[in-house]
Amino acid sequence: MKVAYEKVGDVLTVKVSGRVVGSDTLQFRRDVSGWIAEIPEAKKPKVVLVLDSVSMMDSAGMGALVSCFTFAQKREGRLVLAGLGRGVKNLIVQTKLSRVFEIYETEEEAIKSFET
């Protein structure tokens, strides 16, 4: 699994690729939570997780997504998902997490969602 981030204005985009499984998800959680924690307290975190290059995700990966989402919410921010591949999208729908996460087709749409 590879994780990279960049800032687009005041939106943190996190691009994830590869297999989001097992013990690798611990580092993913630490990375994303650390990047969110670096956002000044006065600003509410705006985070887009771009998952279009994720080839596989297991329950540990799903738990990592929920953990990052919860951390952003505790900081009064938003974390949204973008570019879900078919397998990841099916997993999120089957686990009913599609009711929890805001999901966008593209990274650009997700970033624009923070403008309103």
CYANA upper distance limits for C-alpha pairs under 8 A (distance plus 0.5 A):
  1 MET  CA     16 VAL  CA      7.64
  1 MET  CA     17 SER  CA      6.13
  1 MET  CA     18 GLY  CA      4.96
  1 MET  CA     19 ARG  CA      5.68
  1 MET  CA     20 VAL  CA      6.54
  1 MET  CA     24 ASP  CA      7.74
  2 LYS  CA     16 VAL  CA      6.28
  2 LYS  CA     17 SER  CA      5.72
  2 LYS  CA     18 GLY  CA      6.87
  3 VAL  CA     14 VAL  CA      7.28
  3 VAL  CA     15 LYS  CA      6.20
  3 VAL  CA     16 VAL  CA      5.16
  3 VAL  CA     17 SER  CA      7.08
  3 VAL  CA     28 PHE  CA      7.72
  4 ALA  CA     14 VAL  CA      6.22
  4 ALA  CA     15 LYS  CA      5.76
  4 ALA  CA     16 VAL  CA      7.18
  5 TYR  CA     12 LEU  CA      7.39
  5 TYR  CA     13 THR  CA      6.01
  5 TYR  CA     14 VAL  CA      4.86
  5 TYR  CA     15 LYS  CA      6.54
  6 GLU  CA     12 LEU  CA      6.49
  6 GLU  CA     13 THR  CA      5.94
  6 GLU  CA     14 VAL  CA      7.23
  7 LYS  CA     11 VAL  CA      6.16
  7 LYS  CA     12 LEU  CA      5.20
  7 LYS  CA     13 THR  CA      6.61
  8 VAL  CA     12 LEU  CA      6.88
  8 VAL  CA     13 THR  CA      7.53
 10 ASP  CA     46 LYS  CA      7.57
 11 VAL  CA     45 PRO  CA      8.01
 11 VAL  CA     46 LYS  CA      5.47
 11 VAL  CA     47 VAL  CA      6.31
 11 VAL  CA     48 VAL  CA      7.83
 11 VAL  CA    111 ILE  CA      7.34
 11 VAL  CA    114 PHE  CA      8.44
 12 LEU  CA     45 PRO  CA      8.30
 12 LEU  CA     46 LYS  CA      6.59
 12 LEU  CA     47 VAL  CA      5.28
 12 LEU  CA     48 VAL  CA      6.78
 13 THR  CA     47 VAL  CA      6.33
 13 THR  CA     48 VAL  CA      5.23
 13 THR  CA     49 LEU  CA      6.56
 13 THR  CA     50 VAL  CA      7.53
 14 VAL  CA     32 VAL  CA      8.21
 14 VAL  CA     47 VAL  CA      7.91
 14 VAL  CA     48 VAL  CA      6.59
 14 VAL  CA     49 LEU  CA      5.37
 14 VAL  CA     50 VAL  CA      6.43
 15 LYS  CA     49 LEU  CA      6.61
 15 LYS  CA     50 VAL  CA      5.24
 15 LYS  CA     51 LEU  CA      6.94
 16 VAL  CA     49 LEU  CA      7.76
 16 VAL  CA     50 VAL  CA      6.63
 16 VAL  CA     51 LEU  CA      5.96
 16 VAL  CA     52 ASP  CA      8.21
 16 VAL  CA     53 SER  CA      7.00
 16 VAL  CA     54 VAL  CA      6.84
 17 SER  CA     51 LEU  CA      7.26
 17 SER  CA     52 ASP  CA      7.93
 17 SER  CA     53 SER  CA      4.96
 17 SER  CA     54 VAL  CA      5.02
 17 SER  CA     55 SER  CA      7.66
 18 GLY  CA     53 SER  CA      6.83
 18 GLY  CA     54 VAL  CA      5.28
 18 GLY  CA     55 SER  CA      5.74
 18 GLY  CA     56 MET  CA      7.42
 19 ARG  CA     54 VAL  CA      6.45
 19 ARG  CA     55 SER  CA      5.98
 19 ARG  CA     56 MET  CA      5.23
 19 ARG  CA     57 MET  CA      6.52
 20 VAL  CA     24 ASP  CA      7.39
 20 VAL  CA     25 THR  CA      6.71
 20 VAL  CA     54 VAL  CA      7.49
 20 VAL  CA     55 SER  CA      8.44
 20 VAL  CA     56 MET  CA      6.58
 20 VAL  CA     57 MET  CA      5.23
 20 VAL  CA     58 ASP  CA      7.26
 20 VAL  CA     60 ALA  CA      8.28
 20 VAL  CA     61 GLY  CA      5.64
 21 VAL  CA     25 THR  CA      6.56
 21 VAL  CA     56 MET  CA      7.83
 21 VAL  CA     57 MET  CA      6.04
 21 VAL  CA     58 ASP  CA      5.75
 21 VAL  CA     59 SER  CA      8.00
 21 VAL  CA     60 ALA  CA      6.38
 21 VAL  CA     61 GLY  CA      5.81
 22 GLY  CA     58 ASP  CA      7.80
 22 GLY  CA     60 ALA  CA      6.09
 22 GLY  CA     61 GLY  CA      7.63
 23 SER  CA     27 GLN  CA      8.32
 23 SER  CA     60 ALA  CA      8.23
 24 ASP  CA     28 PHE  CA      7.21
 25 THR  CA     29 ARG  CA      6.63
 25 THR  CA     60 ALA  CA      6.99
 25 THR  CA     61 GLY  CA      6.32
 25 THR  CA     64 ALA  CA      6.63
 26 LEU  CA     30 ARG  CA      6.81
 26 LEU  CA     64 ALA  CA      7.92
 27 GLN  CA     31 ASP  CA      6.51
 28 PHE  CA     32 VAL  CA      6.66
 28 PHE  CA     64 ALA  CA      7.75
 29 ARG  CA     33 SER  CA      6.39
 29 ARG  CA     64 ALA  CA      6.17
 29 ARG  CA     65 LEU  CA      8.36
 29 ARG  CA     67 SER  CA      7.62
 29 ARG  CA     68 CYS  CA      6.86
 30 ARG  CA     34 GLY  CA      6.31
 31 ASP  CA     35 TRP  CA      6.70
 32 VAL  CA     36 ILE  CA      6.69
 32 VAL  CA     68 CYS  CA      7.16
 33 SER  CA     37 ALA  CA      6.52
 33 SER  CA     68 CYS  CA      6.67
 33 SER  CA     71 PHE  CA      7.25
 33 SER  CA     72 ALA  CA      8.40
 34 GLY  CA     38 GLU  CA      6.82
 35 TRP  CA     39 ILE  CA      7.46
 36 ILE  CA     45 PRO  CA      6.90
 36 ILE  CA     47 VAL  CA      8.46
 36 ILE  CA     72 ALA  CA      7.35
 39 ILE  CA     43 LYS  CA      7.26
 39 ILE  CA     44 LYS  CA      8.29
 39 ILE  CA     45 PRO  CA      7.04
 41 GLU  CA     75 ARG  CA      8.32
 44 LYS  CA     75 ARG  CA      6.94
 44 LYS  CA     76 GLU  CA      6.15
 44 LYS  CA     77 GLY  CA      5.12
 44 LYS  CA     78 ARG  CA      8.23
 45 PRO  CA     72 ALA  CA      6.77
 45 PRO  CA     75 ARG  CA      7.37
 45 PRO  CA     76 GLU  CA      7.64
 45 PRO  CA     77 GLY  CA      4.84
 45 PRO  CA     78 ARG  CA      6.67
 45 PRO  CA     79 LEU  CA      8.26
 46 LYS  CA     77 GLY  CA      6.32
 46 LYS  CA     78 ARG  CA      5.71
 46 LYS  CA     79 LEU  CA      6.64
 46 LYS  CA    114 PHE  CA      7.66
 47 VAL  CA     72 ALA  CA      8.40
 47 VAL  CA     77 GLY  CA      8.46
 47 VAL  CA     78 ARG  CA      6.70
 47 VAL  CA     79 LEU  CA      5.06
 47 VAL  CA     80 VAL  CA      6.80
 48 VAL  CA     79 LEU  CA      6.29
 48 VAL  CA     80 VAL  CA      5.50
 48 VAL  CA     81 LEU  CA      6.19
 48 VAL  CA     82 ALA  CA      7.22
 48 VAL  CA    107 GLU  CA      7.80
 48 VAL  CA    110 ALA  CA      7.06
 48 VAL  CA    111 ILE  CA      7.51
 49 LEU  CA     79 LEU  CA      7.80
 49 LEU  CA     80 VAL  CA      6.74
 49 LEU  CA     81 LEU  CA      5.37
 49 LEU  CA     82 ALA  CA      6.57
 50 VAL  CA     81 LEU  CA      6.58
 50 VAL  CA     82 ALA  CA      5.30
 50 VAL  CA     83 GLY  CA      6.32
 50 VAL  CA     84 LEU  CA      7.95
 50 VAL  CA    107 GLU  CA      6.87
 51 LEU  CA     81 LEU  CA      7.70
 51 LEU  CA     82 ALA  CA      6.70
 51 LEU  CA     83 GLY  CA      6.07
 51 LEU  CA     84 LEU  CA      5.78
 51 LEU  CA     85 GLY  CA      7.54
 52 ASP  CA     82 ALA  CA      7.81
 52 ASP  CA     83 GLY  CA      5.08
 52 ASP  CA     84 LEU  CA      5.52
 52 ASP  CA     85 GLY  CA      5.80
 53 SER  CA     85 GLY  CA      7.85
 54 VAL  CA     85 GLY  CA      7.59
 54 VAL  CA     88 VAL  CA      8.07
 55 SER  CA     85 GLY  CA      8.34
 55 SER  CA     87 GLY  CA      8.28
 56 MET  CA     87 GLY  CA      7.68
 56 MET  CA     88 VAL  CA      7.52
 57 MET  CA     61 GLY  CA      5.91
 57 MET  CA     62 MET  CA      7.48
 57 MET  CA     88 VAL  CA      7.06
 58 ASP  CA     62 MET  CA      6.88
 59 SER  CA     63 GLY  CA      6.57
 60 ALA  CA     64 ALA  CA      6.70
 61 GLY  CA     65 LEU  CA      6.90
 62 MET  CA     66 VAL  CA      6.88
 62 MET  CA     92 ILE  CA      8.48
 63 GLY  CA     67 SER  CA      6.56
 64 ALA  CA     68 CYS  CA      6.69
 65 LEU  CA     69 PHE  CA      6.62
 66 VAL  CA     70 THR  CA      6.56
 67 SER  CA     71 PHE  CA      6.68
 68 CYS  CA     72 ALA  CA      6.74
 68 CYS  CA     79 LEU  CA      8.26
 69 PHE  CA     73 GLN  CA      6.77
 69 PHE  CA     78 ARG  CA      7.89
 69 PHE  CA     79 LEU  CA      6.02
 69 PHE  CA     80 VAL  CA      8.48
 70 THR  CA     74 LYS  CA      6.68
 71 PHE  CA     75 ARG  CA      7.08
 72 ALA  CA     76 GLU  CA      6.97
 72 ALA  CA     77 GLY  CA      5.52
 72 ALA  CA     78 ARG  CA      6.40
 72 ALA  CA     79 LEU  CA      6.76
 73 GLN  CA     77 GLY  CA      5.48
 73 GLN  CA     78 ARG  CA      6.58
 73 GLN  CA     79 LEU  CA      8.20
 79 LEU  CA    101 PHE  CA      8.23
 79 LEU  CA    102 GLU  CA      8.33
 80 VAL  CA    101 PHE  CA      6.59
 80 VAL  CA    102 GLU  CA      5.59
 80 VAL  CA    103 ILE  CA      6.60
 80 VAL  CA    104 TYR  CA      8.18
 80 VAL  CA    110 ALA  CA      7.40
 81 LEU  CA    101 PHE  CA      7.35
 81 LEU  CA    102 GLU  CA      6.74
 81 LEU  CA    103 ILE  CA      5.34
 81 LEU  CA    104 TYR  CA      6.70
 81 LEU  CA    110 ALA  CA      7.81
 82 ALA  CA    103 ILE  CA      6.26
 82 ALA  CA    104 TYR  CA      5.17
 82 ALA  CA    105 GLU  CA      6.10
 82 ALA  CA    106 THR  CA      5.81
 82 ALA  CA    107 GLU  CA      5.83
 82 ALA  CA    110 ALA  CA      6.72
 83 GLY  CA    104 TYR  CA      7.00
 83 GLY  CA    105 GLU  CA      5.41
 83 GLY  CA    106 THR  CA      5.40
 83 GLY  CA    107 GLU  CA      6.96
 84 LEU  CA     88 VAL  CA      6.49
 84 LEU  CA     89 LYS  CA      5.96
 84 LEU  CA    105 GLU  CA      7.55
 85 GLY  CA     89 LYS  CA      6.44
 86 ARG  CA     90 ASN  CA      6.55
 87 GLY  CA     91 LEU  CA      6.76
 88 VAL  CA     92 ILE  CA      6.71
 89 LYS  CA     93 VAL  CA      6.66
 90 ASN  CA     94 GLN  CA      6.48
 91 LEU  CA     95 THR  CA      6.62
 92 ILE  CA     96 LYS  CA      6.62
 92 ILE  CA     97 LEU  CA      5.64
 92 ILE  CA     98 SER  CA      6.12
 93 VAL  CA     97 LEU  CA      6.63
 93 VAL  CA     98 SER  CA      5.72
 96 LYS  CA    100 VAL  CA      8.15
 97 LEU  CA    101 PHE  CA      6.74
 98 SER  CA    102 GLU  CA      7.74
 98 SER  CA    103 ILE  CA      7.89
103 ILE  CA    110 ALA  CA      8.21
104 TYR  CA    109 GLU  CA      6.65
104 TYR  CA    110 ALA  CA      6.00
105 GLU  CA    109 GLU  CA      7.41
105 GLU  CA    110 ALA  CA      8.28
106 THR  CA    110 ALA  CA      6.90
107 GLU  CA    111 ILE  CA      6.71
108 GLU  CA    112 LYS  CA      6.69
109 GLU  CA    113 SER  CA      6.78
110 ALA  CA    114 PHE  CA      7.82
111 ILE  CA    115 GLU  CA      8.12
112 LYS  CA    116 THR  CA      8.24
